[in-house]
Amino acid sequence: MHPNIHIPDAFIEQIRQIMPEHLSMDEFIAICKTPLRRSIRVNTLKISVEDFLNRVADKGWTLTPVPWCDTGFWIEREDEESVSLGNTAEHMAGLFYIQEASSMMPVVALLKDNDKLDCVLDMASAPGSKTTQIACAMKNEGALVANELAASRIKVLHSNLQRCGVFNAALTHFDGCVFGGWAPESFDSILLDAPCSGEGAIRKDDDAMANWSLASVEEIAAVQRDLIISGFQALKPGGVMVYSTCTLNLSENQKVCQHLKDTFGDAVEFESLSDLFDGADKALTKEGFLHVYPQIFDSEGFFVARIRKLASVESPAVKKRKGKFPFSLASSKDSQAITQAFKQDIDLDIPADSEIWLRDKEVWLFPAKLHKLLSEIRFQRIGIKLAEQHKKGYRWQHEAIMTLATGQEKTAVALDAAQAKEWFMGRDIRPEDLSGKGEVIVTYRDYPIGIGKWVGNRIKNGLPRELVRDTNLFDI
């Protein structure tokens, strides 16, 4: 962040009017011109926090716990100049997610004392930081609907879910305002991390304020009001919705929540986040929301509200044009044959909380808890692609390995650092004194990084082309 970055006078005056008296405006302006600390979140779908810390102990990384997230850490690295964090072996294997610390708060708020995670909606999910955080809490059980309006961001979202081993997600591509009518009172819990003016992101994005204006703030707030109404309509009575933004003004935050209360009255209850973590009171509003100014925790600016639905509310009547569903549920005979082949070929089991669906020669694994919504919503992508059928059996897919394998399978072949780098560059591997036949799970330092196939004494690389990298890779 350049210390001379432009911050609009109207924005500064807006903050001056709303900032609590115990906070300093000078400190606010100073920290907005200070680079944001980097932070990561351990992906517990693949590795425990303890095992992760042991694994990276020799890397010269300094990891400082994030107070509000027991899997989050601020990170300082000795090798930062030589290898980008995204090109470390641990990141490519999906063992952690690069996520700003304060953006971990909304999911923590959603999960607090919440055992209703059978069917969860993330209304604005790309690039996937909070979606994968929710999936970790769900332990890949139940069903997680991840919606994203921007078509250009769907591919990134899917890639991150795949890398992190998320199995129980289904992707949709809608304006989030449709859910209240299309799926009324269908979700146990909902996260609406709303599109916003991004005032809190100024420390990590030099252009965050480039198009900012008071008029644009009001335009975005109108969209947010529609989204929060729709989300509340899609929430089951008794369920919890968290509304969050990475912006600081009242119009996009407190006033949006108040609009929900004005619309649905006693059906809406704001639940205090005062005890979300030690020190939360420093950012607490009178309503019990968290209004995080960046100087409070040396973080990105953020707003988080936790909302309980106490009673049913009316949803709009809509005519659905969903189109023909292109998948068919596999018969018991086909499911059994696929399950047996999966175990025989690569020593993997089909998760119990799943269903096998077929489309032409493709084999897919869907979360079973999603079944009742298949006739209600048009999905962009569901679950994971397990295999493609061919004359001699099944061609198992990379995403199935990254989601379901542990690295302890009988078919696993361990690579050293040099071989793993070759693998990530899309090249075939020739393990010394090894040969075989059939498909193998390729691992590095005990964790799966893909699937290959023996061709004599060579393992043919099965890494999808879009995941191939050829520069700035890890050293060990």
Secondary structure by P-SEA (a helix, b strand, c coil): ccccccccaaaaaaaaacccccccaaaaaaaaabbbbbbcccccccccaaaaaaaaccccbbbbbccccccccccccccccccccccccccccccccccccccaaaaaaaacccccccbbbbccccccaaaaaaaaaaccccbbbbbbccccaaaaaaaaaaaaccccbbbbbcccccccccccccccbbbccccccccccccccccccccccaaaaaaaaaaaaaaaaaaaaaccccbbbbbbbccccccccaaaaaaaaaaccccbbbbbcccccccccccccccccccccccccccccbbbbbbbbcbbbbbbbbbbcccccccccccaaaaaaaaaaaaaaccccccccbbbbbcccbbbbccccccccccccccccccccccccccccccccaaaaacccccccccbbbbcaaaaaaaaabbbbbccccccccbbbbbccccccbbbbbcccccccccccccccccccccc
